[in-house]
Amino acid sequence: MFREKSSVLTMKFLSFKIYSFLVCYSLLVCYVKAVTRIPYNESIPAVIVFGDSIVDTGNNNGLKTVSKVNYPPYGQDFMGGKPTGRFSNGKVPADLIVEELGIKELLPAYLDPTLQPVDLITGVNFASGGAGYDPLTSELAKVISLSRQLEMFKEYILKLREIVGEDRKNEILANSLFILVTGTNDIINTYFSTPLRKSFYDVSTYTDLLLNSASSFVQDLYGLGARRIGVFGIPPIGCLPSQRTLRGGEERECVDYLNQAAQLFNSKLAAELRSLGNKLPDSRMVYVDVYDLPLDVIYNPQKYGFKISDKGCCGTGKIEVAELCTFTCSSDSDYVFWDSFHLTEKAYRQLVHQILAQHLKMLSALSMELFFFKIYTFLVLFSRICFALVMCNVQAVKTIPALIVFGDSIVDTGNNNGLKTIGKANYPPYGKDFIGGQPTGRFSNGKVPPDFIVEELGIKELLPAYLDPTLQPVDLITGVNFASGGAGYDPLTSELVKVISLSGQLEMFKEYIVKLKEIVGEDRKNEILTNSLFILVIGSNDITNTYFNTPLRKSYYDVSSYADLLVNSASSFVQDLYGLGARRIGVFGIPPIGCLPSQRTLRGGEERECVDYLNQAAQLFNSKLAAELSSLGNKFPDSRMVYVDVYNLPLDVIYNPQKYGFKISDKGCCGTGKIEVAELCAFTCSSDSDYVFWDSFHLTEKAYRLLVHQFLVQHLSSFF
């Protein structure tokens, strides 16, 4: 009955999607005709850039430093094939930003001797290749420090005032886009390549030093009139060709400890910018993530139109940079990297375009020009999403016969009901908004992610628990759920709360395979396993409960080595699934667990802030998990091993609930919302639709529905 209903709904939904796509397309065409009459760059009059070699457009040319590139083959694809001091074969991000915004074609270096007064009005570049947040970094390379870049900016302000007057100067500063791109040299060169800082700081305290410098610089910019400030995080520096060569072993692997240091700094920087944004009125302080997308480009170059991502185009591509770069490859458009440290113009262009599409709206006020730009961007994205969903829905109904889920309470649909454990929720008020208002063992007020996945894919309405006593043989054909609330990658996690471990879930899956074979036969069983979607959602309990709440692991592991233990467990489990016939496997990362209401209450101080060290542990694990899945995907070429990011979007929902239709995100709906979960959840709020969290650990049905939809839009195509 549901399958017939699903087919009808699918056709209706498909028709609606096609209709929506055509509407989007027609609106887009109309807007494109109008866009020339709406010069949205009037709301961003200038771009001002600070930083290092990623954005330097020639300030180092006149310095006595090895960190300059005003000679061939640098600039071979620049206008006229001329080297200009840009650390690439052509344009660099600073140029591409002003080009995309329609401000001007290039962003000149402030120290360019040919700079004209009129150039100042639309922005200049103060960046210096080799600079860093740490003053020692610039000193070692004999380049322009951030403090000196700030002094040059003060000179610029005086010159600008002379040209346009006080009022226009203030207007330009308030509405311009300020970009800060630095930090890579600090970690790679100053910290890990010399003993000068390592003797006095560990990685965490050194990133604090960098963070304090970034925060002071941003506040200084604000004091000088800047209001729209975008600060770039540090990219996956462990995957730079030079670092693979120097520290990645014979196989030239990405260097985990460098990437982890980058992520640690990034998580702190993002939190600090949010804090400054709240502290400084009328400001737009935006953290710009340049870690995840570049990492995906590096691991999947073909997906982005490249062939080679583990070495650069110049020299051997493994170590050369600056003066060592004496000859080049035959086709730099095949390469992600230009030299062993910097990207090609083609790679920079792709990344800048994506970054602007993602972050520009956060840096801008709601001027009419930018408002129309937002509509334009939305229509472009929406038309693409509509088309992608049309294709995905057709594929999903046709080629995903079943959903198989493993994990913990985020996805458990009732397997714990018969266990002697406190980790179950088969009593009110859980399930109050479920079909019939009945508690089913789902850890929410209604449906949970597996239910939404099968619903969106048109497979069936709910995903039953494998241990559900009412389970019918026919249910096995379209998938079941083995997840157990309280479980973890670490066997100790499940043992402590007396729930079904991952190994126990795997044994149940083996039983399932035998039963499935009896129902449909060997060939059909194999076909179902090959084409089904396997989902693994677990890990939060390991970090919040087993590691940080007991001494049982903390006495023997630091956070990094414990994350390794978890990743090894995940890797073994995924390989076991593959060995049993699974081919499409999605493994969810760990969400921002430091922002769970329970953790805010227990560890977030009087203000119940998000707990940074928990979020950092989650991000550390996620980076290792993503790398491991990429490696497994290469090892098993007929598989689709997909890392599903569930950190960034939930974090945005938590920090900006109104943006997603919620009112409250720092506490749950049940009880006080600050600590209650399971049996402690005795009464509820009046309107759970206002809340992101249902209890102090789990989300509401409304929040799960929103997130699942976005995850499917983003990741479903990766399974085909």
Secondary structure, DSSP 8 states (H G I E B T S, - for coil): -HHHHHHHHHHHHHHHHHHHHHHHHHHHHHHHHHHTT--GGGGS--EEEEESTTT-SSTTTTSSSS----STTTTTTSGGG---S-SSSS--HHHHHHHHTTS-S---BTT-TT--HHHHHT--B---TT--SSHHHHHHHT---HHHHHHHHHHHHHHHHHHH-HHHHHHHHHHSEEEEE--HHIIIIIITS-HHHHTT--HHHHHHHHHHHHHHHHHHHHHTT--EEEEE----GGGSHHHHHHHSTTTT---HHHHHHHHHHHHHHHHHHHHHHHHSTT-EEEEE--SHHHHHHHH-GGGGT-SEEEEESBTTSSS--GGG---B-S-GGGEEESSSSSB-HHHHHHHHHHHHHHHHHHHS---HHHHHHHHHHHHHHHHHHHHHHHHHHHHHHHH---EEEEESTTT-SSTTTTSSSS----STTTTTTSGGG---S-SSSS--HHHHHHHHTTS-S---BTT-TT--HHHHHT--B---TT--SSHHHHHHHT---HHHHHHHHHHHHHHHHHHH-HHHHHHHHHHSEEEEE--HHIIIIIITS-HHHHTT--HHHHHHHHHHHHHHHHHHHHHTT--EEEEE----GGGSHHHHHHHSTTTT---HHHHHHHHHHHHHHHHHHHHHHHHSTT-EEEEE--SHHHHHHHH-GGGGT-SEEEEESBTTSSS--GGG---B-S-GGGEEESSSSSB-HHHHHHHHHHHHHHHGGGG-
